[in-house]
Amino acid sequence: MEYTPKEEFMNQSQFAKRWLVSRQYISKLARRGHIPKLGGLVDTVLADAFMKRNGIGVLNIPLDPVRREQFLKRLELRSGV
């Protein structure tokens, strides 16, 4: 299985589309410290966990089992940090 760092970080617009919310809302969450960012990019694994935990938006993750498994592994690694 190949690691795909491309999905690990994305800009606010991409992340907003991923959750079907506005970019402005993601910006607001980032300013408040709820959405972790690194160098202007959203850390999708931790941000996805926040969005799911708080019931915000609708996650738009591909149904491909390989990509889903990669996401879950990254989430598990990050939650241990």
Order of alpha helices (4+ residues) and beta strands (2+ residues): beta-alpha-alpha-beta-beta-alpha-alpha
